[in-house]
């Protein structure tokens, strides 16, 4: 199919240049905050668990419920942004995320913290569903790879800063400081959006919002994740079955609705869009749980403190941050499928190496594995995002951005669901002590083996998406 494209004029008025800078700055600021918070919390989990008396499964929920809430609201928020304005939804999301982060710092117990993480996830959904759409609204197709690469750089800069700052804050000020430090940065980002990002974008303004479809979509994801968390218990299989039933009803509903919350024709009629989203889902499902297992491995099996564990995990986000802008620019010239697939190959190699972890694994070996994962992420993320956002027309940019974020977050949920299942099977709902270290290592080996296989499957989806650049050869424009 013919891909929509646009070209920038030779020169831009100062107002247009200022708008583009403001859009990129706002998107980059938002892209930094969420991964910074998430990676900080991963390092703080053992300390948080000790403070609230949480077991291993409860700790997993502190991380997972945020992803679940974000995934449930992403597509509806992306559709709302297309209808009512992307800046409006984006700014409100920044405000909700910031206020919820401050409230998390004041949580008196585990259940309250988990509930506040849900609110935090809703705010993130409003950002994920609009950030890339705003960039794609103001930058032409030939520059999207570059600006998406810059945005991904700030995402990974958040991942770089998260473990280090989170470890320092947790060790010296306690885990609550990890949430509290987000508040001033969130306030700054909100001010930037409100006062510097002039204009709004609503490609589907005037169309009705599909409330029933949004509800069915959320129920499908909620039942699926709750079921996955309880497999192999009977309740888990029941939840998965009900999720499948809800999915059938959802597909039926959006197929008969004039203005659905999710237009399935994007998947049926646009091969690049469909397979790029599938590749994103598989990649994140195969990798996100790695940080959870490595945090537990370093702090329980190797006896490190939060600060040292954060420093050991630095190579992955550093390589991500350094390589992402290059990968984004490269995907404007070379076929995105080639760049992204090479990234998935690096990811598979790094995960395969991590299946050999033991209590005596050298730190240089572990950091090499993390560097490979970082390179794989960088080469995959920006080119894949560029492929998705360049494959749809302007009317659907908000929905496309939200769907890409959904694939990422549903993949992350599946990855954490796999982590829950493996930890529950090999360790159980216990407070991890030295007598459980062998079981934790066994769970880690099984998880990384499954992740490796998933990455290899993802490579096939990435390569099958087809060409985007014109020319007889994939490398003709390199």
Secondary structure, DSSP 8 states (H G I E B T S, - for coil): ---------SS--HHHHHHHHHHHHHHHHHHHHHHHHHHHHHHHHHHHHHHHT--HHHHHHHHHHHHHHHHHHHHHHHHHHHHH-HHHHHHHHHHHHHHHHHHHHT--SHHHHHHHHHHHHHHHHHHHTTHHHHHHHHS-HHHHHHHHHHHHHHHHHHHHHHHHHHHHHHHHH-THHHHHTHHHHHHHHHHHHHHH------TTTT----HHHHHHHHHHHHHHHHHHHHTTSHHHHHHHHHHHHHHHHHHHHHHT-TT-SS-THHHHH-HHHHHHHHHHHHHHHHHTHHHHHHHHIIIIIS---HHHHHHHTHHHHHHHHHHHHHHHHHTTTS-HHHHHHHHHHHHHHHHHHHTT--TT--HHHHHHHHHHHHHHHHHHHHHHHHHHHTSS-GGGHHHHHHHHHHHHHHHHHHHHHHHHHHHHHHT-SS---GGGHHHHHHHHHHHHHHHHHHHHHHHHHHHTT---S-SSSTTTT-
